Amino acid sequence: MPVSIKNKEEQRLMREAGRLAADVLVMIEPHVQPGVTTDELNERCHDYIVDTLKVTPAPLNYKGFPKSICTSVNHVVCHGIPGPKRLKKGDILNVDVTVIKDGFHGDTSRMYYLGEPPVLARRLCEAAHESMLQGIRCVRPGVRLGDLGHAIQKYVEAQGFSVVREYCGHGIGRVFHEDPQVLHYGTPGTGLALEPA
């Protein structure tokens, strides 16, 4: 599918959907505690998304996904399915939320610590967060997707970690996963060039 360039009104609608998805992450934070199950977090998020925000949880029934959010615990890279697993002290948890408002998707995630995580887990989370910021700092007209991927990869590898190549970032809008695919590794000067809308 070709890359969809959004007009100003579509950008406004996307910002609103993104803000609502971020609100879910703020709401769930105090509930991410040792002893809670990931399914209980899913139920709380579902109710908040549907009853309070009055929007649709995009993951629910998307290609058969059975829950309203993704919960990835410890070594799970992404798209973990909430279930009966009880979280414990020292766990790290990614909560991935996507909502649909007025036909547009807002997609975001956040890492949470349950108490003090192991040193390596904390370092991994911090490196992943900073690598995202490294990529964001590259974004401007004329930069290529390979430049973004290279910036992320270079930072991650300098921290002693590696990039997962089986998953990537993606465009978003009226469709949950739109082109372009945004790899977390790359060669400078290659790939699609960014341009202003």
N, C-alpha and C positions, 0 to 999 in steps of 0.2 A: 504494500500500500504506500502511496506517496506521503511525504511529510505534510501534515495539515498545519498551515500557518493560520493562527487565530487572529481575528480582528479585535478591536478594543473592547467591544461588548463581550465577546467570548472570553477574552482574558479576564475581564471583571468577574464573570461567572465562574471561571476556573479558580480565581483567587478566593472567592466565597466558599467554594467546595473545599479547597485546601485548608481554609481557616476552620471550617467545621470539623474536618478530619483531625486537625491539630487539637481542637477542643476536646476530642475524645481522649487523646493521649494525656491531657492535663487532668481530665476527670478521673481517669483510671489510676493515676499515680499513687494516691494514698491507699489503694486497694491491693497494690502489688506488694504482698507481705508473705513471709514464710507461712506455710500451712494452707494457703489458698490454692485451688486447682485452676488450671488454665481454662477449664470449661466454665468455672464460676466467673472468671474475668471476661470470657466471651459473652456470657449471659448479661452481665452488667453493661458491657459495651453495646450489645445489641439493643437492650432496653433504652439506653441513653440515645443511641443513634435514631431509633424508630420513634420512641415516645417523646423525647425531649427536643431533639434537633429536627424531627419530622423529615428525615431523609432516608435514603436506602443504603443498607450495607452492601457494597458491590461484591465482596467475595462470596456471599451466601448463594449457593447453587451455581456459581460461576464455574463452568466446565466440571460440574459435579462436586465442587468444594462444599463441605457440609456445614461450615460455620461462618460467622459474621466478621471475624478478625483472624489474623494469623498470629500464633504465639510460638516463637522459636526459642527453646531453652538450651542454654550452654552450647554444645557442639552443633546444634541444628542450624544450618546456614540461613534458611529462609522458608517461608510457607508452611511452618509447623501447624498442625491441626490441633486446636484446643481439645482437651480430654480430661480424664480423671487424675492425671499426674499432679501431685501436690508439690508446690515449690518449697524449697528449703533454703536456709541461710547459706549464703555463698554463691547461689545460682545467679546467672545473668540471664536476662529475658528480653527478647525483642518482641514488641507488640507492633503489628503492621495493620494499619487502618486505611480503608478506602471507602468513601461515601459518594453517593450520586445525588446531586441537587440540580434541579432544572436541567437535567440531561447531561451535566458535566461531572466528571470524576475528580475527586480530591484524594490524593494518595500520599501517605507519609508513614514513617515508623520511628520508633525510639527504643533505645536500650535502657533497661532498668537494672539496678543492682539490688539484690536482696541481702541487706547487710553488707559486709565487706567481702568482695569476691577475691578469689586467689589472685596473686600478683600478675600472673600471665594473662588471666581473663581480663583484668582491668587494663593492662597494656594493650591487649587486642582491641577492646572497645574504644580506647582513646585513639589508637592508630586508625581505626576505621572511621571514627568521627572526623579526625583531622584530615584524612585522605579525601573525605567528601568536601570539606572546606577548600582543600587544595584544588579540586576539580572546579568548584564554584568560582574560585578566584580567577580561573582561566576564561570564564565565559565572557565573551564580547564579540562583536561582529568580526568576521573573517577568521576566527579561530576554528580549527577543524576538530572533529570528534576524536581523531587520533591524538591530538594535543591534550585533550582532557584526559583520555585514557592513560596516556603516558605520564601525566602529572600525578595521577592517582597511583599508578603502578610504581613509579619511582619512589614516592613517599613510603608506600607500604613496604616495599622491599628494603628500603633503608632502615626500617624499624625491625627487620628480621622476620617479617611475615610474607605471605604470598597472596596473590589475588585469586579468588575463585572465578574460574573462567566459564563455568556452566550457566551462570546467571548474569544478568546485566541490568542496567537502568533502561528506561524506555520513555517514549513520548506518552502523553495522556491528553484527554479532552473528552469528546463524546464517546470515545472508545476507551476501554480500560487500559489496554496495552497497544499503543500506537507506535508507528515508526517516528523517529529513528530509534534503533537500538543504541544504547550508550554503554560501550564496553568500559570495564575498569582497568584496561590495559591497552596499549596501542603504540603506534609509531608516529612521532611528530610529523606534521605536514600531510597526513593521510586522512581519508574519510570526508564526510559531509562538512562543508563550511557553514558556520553559523551566520545567520543574517537577521537583522532587526525586522520585526513584524510591521 
